[in-house]
Each structure stands twice: as structure tokens, then as C-alpha cells.
Amino acid sequence: MGIFSSIKDAIFGKKAVAAEPAAPAAPNPVGTALDAATSAMAAAAAAPPAEVDVDAILTAEAAGKDLNWRTSIVDLMKLLGIDSSLANRKELATELGYTGALDGSAEMNIWLHKAVMRELAANGGKVPADLTD
């Protein structure tokens, strides 16, 4: 598993799951329990995946912490409990296709933060536009 996958899993794993009460199954005098289960699985598969509000999740997670996850890749990684060392950031940059010098420069880190936000958006995350451009 790559570092981006760790970031995505750390954020998407914290999404609030809407606790909607299950509707009682209507009696099906002709069908069987298997038919009802198959119908429920088909309905679940047809539903689009819920968009994950990355901003809300990270803002809530950062409450009371002195971390600027909105602009700093290091703080974002720290917030998620992921090693933010230069070696890990180099690996993440390579994974996401960075072509500049892997030296931990401000240029690399800014690119990396925006690339992570773009990838989160591409993978079903709701990310404010100012964090991706």
C-alpha cells in the first residue's frame, strides 16, 4: 500500500456513516428471503458512493491542534498519524508523479499538498477548489 493510500484511508475511514434506519421489508408472498436479500444488494450496488467531505473531516480532526493541514503537507500527514519525514514525502512525491528535485523544498511540498488534495477529490472526496489549484 502506498503513502497516498494511507492518507486516503485515514480520511475516508473517518467519514460519518449516515445512520438511517432500515426500512422494514415488505411482505413478499411470492418471493423468498433470498429474493429480498438479492434485491437489497442490487439496490446498494446501484446507489452512488457517498462523497466524503475532506474539509469537514480534517477541520474536525485538527480542532485544538496547532497544525495547518490546509497548506502544509507535513502538518496534514502529522494530523493523520502518518510519518511526515522527508523520505516519506519523497516517496509520496514519486508515487504522485512529481518530476522536480526531491529535496524537500517549499516548491516540492506545495506541489505535494495540492496533488494530494486533487487525488482525494478524484477518489470521491469533497475538497474546496482553493486547496487543489
C-alpha positions, 0 to 999 in steps of 0.5 A: 500500500502506498503513502497516498493510500494511507492518507486516503484511508485515514480520511475516508475511514473517518467519514460519518456513516449516515445512520438511517434506519432500515426500512422494514421489508415488505411482505413478499408472498411470492418471493423468498428471503433470498429474493429480498436479500438479492434485491437489497444488494442490487439496490446498494450496488446501484446507489452512488458512493457517498462523497466524503467531505475532506474539509469537514473531516480534517477541520474536525480532526485538527480542532485544538491542534496547532497544525495547518493541514490546509497548506502544509503537507507535513502538518496534514500527514502529522494530523493523520498519524502518518510519518511526515519525514522527508523520505516519506514525502519523497516517496509520496512525491514519486508515487504522485508523479512529481518530476522536480528535485526531491529535496524537500523544498517549499516548491516540492511540498506545495506541489505535494499538498495540492496533488494530494488534495486533487487525488482525494477529490478524484477518489470521491472526496469533497475538497474546496477548489482553493486547496487543489489549484 
